[in-house]
Amino acid sequence: MNEKVGEVIKRRRIELGMTQKELASSLYVTDKAVSKWERGICYPDVELLQSIADALKISIEELTAARYPIFDSRKKTKMMFRKAVMLLVLYIAIVVFGYIFFFSDPRVLFNVKRSIIYAAIIAFNVLFVFLFRLLMKREME
């Protein structure tokens, strides 16, 4: 199942023709708590899962088979870390290559062609840092 827990609760509650208030009263919680679960703002306590499953007339497996964002965020964090490491290695390789290329010959400072290439490497590094920050910001959302 690819739904979030809140989506499962909402879908099943509507299928049964229950209001949030009715579900809340059967679980001894407030209707605001049910609303927050359904909107994904917070998640029900583990102790309540069996009661929720009973009230919605589904098995606890159906309820808990839903996707928990906590696990998704762990996968996302792991992938972000891998991307960051790969990009960092690439960045370091480019910087080292540029440094070796530029300073390998003392005449490079006066060689216009190599100076242009070095300026391009610096521009690439600036662009790389900008794109890396943009990627990390997008991944965090």
C-alpha positions as CSV (number, residue, x, y, z in Angstrom):
1,M,0.0,0.0,0.0
2,N,1.4,3.4,-0.9
3,E,-0.9,5.6,1.2
4,K,0.1,7.5,4.3
5,V,-1.6,6.4,7.5
6,G,-3.7,9.6,7.6
7,E,-5.0,8.9,4.1
8,V,-6.0,5.4,5.1
9,I,-7.8,6.7,8.2
10,K,-9.7,9.3,6.2
11,R,-10.6,7.0,3.3
12,R,-11.9,4.3,5.5
13,R,-13.8,6.7,7.8
14,I,-15.5,8.2,4.8
15,E,-16.3,4.7,3.4
16,L,-18.0,3.9,6.7
17,G,-19.9,7.2,6.7
18,M,-18.4,8.4,10.0
19,T,-17.6,12.0,10.9
20,Q,-14.3,12.9,12.5
21,K,-16.2,13.6,15.7
22,E,-17.8,10.1,15.7
23,L,-14.4,8.4,15.2
24,A,-12.8,10.6,17.8
25,S,-15.5,9.8,20.4
26,S,-15.1,6.1,19.8
27,L,-11.3,6.4,20.3
28,Y,-11.6,8.8,23.3
29,V,-9.6,11.5,21.5
30,T,-10.6,14.9,20.2
31,D,-11.9,15.5,16.7
32,K,-8.9,17.8,16.2
33,A,-6.6,14.9,16.8
34,V,-8.3,12.9,14.1
35,S,-8.1,15.9,11.8
36,K,-4.4,16.2,12.4
37,W,-3.9,12.5,11.7
38,E,-5.8,12.7,8.4
39,R,-3.9,15.8,7.3
40,G,-0.5,14.2,8.2
41,I,0.4,16.9,10.7
42,C,0.9,14.2,13.4
43,Y,0.5,10.5,13.8
44,P,-1.6,8.4,16.2
45,D,0.2,6.8,19.2
46,V,1.2,3.2,18.7
47,E,-1.2,2.3,21.6
48,L,-4.1,3.6,19.6
49,L,-3.4,1.7,16.4
50,Q,-5.4,-1.4,17.4
51,S,-8.4,0.8,18.5
52,I,-8.3,2.8,15.3
53,A,-8.2,-0.4,13.2
54,D,-11.2,-1.8,15.2
55,A,-13.1,1.4,14.8
56,L,-12.5,1.5,11.1
57,K,-13.2,-2.2,10.8
58,I,-9.9,-3.0,9.2
59,S,-7.0,-5.1,10.3
60,I,-4.1,-3.5,12.0
61,E,-2.0,-4.8,9.1
62,E,-4.0,-2.8,6.6
63,L,-3.6,0.3,8.8
64,T,0.1,-0.2,9.4
65,A,0.9,-1.3,5.9
66,A,0.5,2.4,5.0
67,R,3.6,4.3,4.4
68,Y,5.1,6.0,7.4
69,P,7.0,9.2,6.5
70,I,9.5,8.5,9.2
71,F,10.9,5.5,7.2
72,D,10.7,7.6,4.0
73,S,12.7,10.3,5.6
74,R,15.4,7.8,6.6
75,K,15.7,6.6,3.1
76,K,15.7,10.1,1.8
77,T,18.4,11.1,4.3
78,K,20.5,8.1,3.2
79,M,20.2,9.0,-0.5
80,M,21.0,12.6,0.2
81,F,24.1,11.6,2.0
82,R,25.2,9.4,-0.9
83,K,24.6,12.1,-3.4
84,A,26.5,14.6,-1.2
85,V,29.5,12.3,-0.9
86,M,29.6,11.6,-4.6
87,L,29.3,15.3,-5.5
88,L,31.9,16.2,-2.9
89,V,34.3,13.7,-4.4
90,L,33.7,15.0,-7.8
91,Y,34.2,18.6,-6.6
92,I,37.5,17.8,-4.9
93,A,38.7,16.0,-8.0
94,I,37.9,19.0,-10.1
95,V,39.6,21.4,-7.7
96,V,42.7,19.2,-7.4
97,F,42.9,18.8,-11.2
98,G,42.5,22.5,-11.7
99,Y,45.2,23.3,-9.1
100,I,47.7,20.8,-10.7
101,F,46.9,22.1,-14.2
102,F,47.3,25.7,-13.3
103,F,50.4,25.5,-11.1
104,S,52.2,22.8,-12.9
105,D,54.1,25.3,-15.0
106,P,55.3,28.7,-13.7
107,R,54.6,30.3,-17.1
108,V,50.9,29.5,-16.8
109,L,50.2,32.8,-15.1
110,F,51.2,34.6,-18.3
111,N,49.6,32.1,-20.6
112,V,46.3,33.5,-21.7
113,K,44.8,30.2,-22.9
114,R,45.5,28.4,-19.6
115,S,44.3,31.4,-17.6
116,I,41.0,31.3,-19.5
117,I,40.7,27.5,-18.8
118,Y,41.5,28.2,-15.1
119,A,38.8,30.9,-15.0
120,A,36.4,28.4,-16.5
121,I,37.3,25.9,-13.8
122,I,36.6,28.5,-11.1
123,A,33.3,29.4,-12.8
124,F,32.4,25.6,-12.9
125,N,33.3,25.4,-9.1
126,V,31.0,28.3,-8.3
127,L,28.2,26.8,-10.4
128,F,28.8,23.4,-8.8
129,V,28.4,24.8,-5.3
130,F,25.3,26.7,-6.3
131,L,23.7,23.6,-7.9
132,F,24.7,21.4,-4.9
133,R,23.0,23.8,-2.5
134,L,19.9,23.9,-4.7
135,L,19.8,20.1,-4.9
136,M,20.2,19.7,-1.1
137,K,17.5,22.4,-0.5
138,R,15.1,20.6,-2.9
139,E,15.9,17.2,-1.3
140,M,15.0,18.6,2.2
141,E,11.5,19.6,1.1
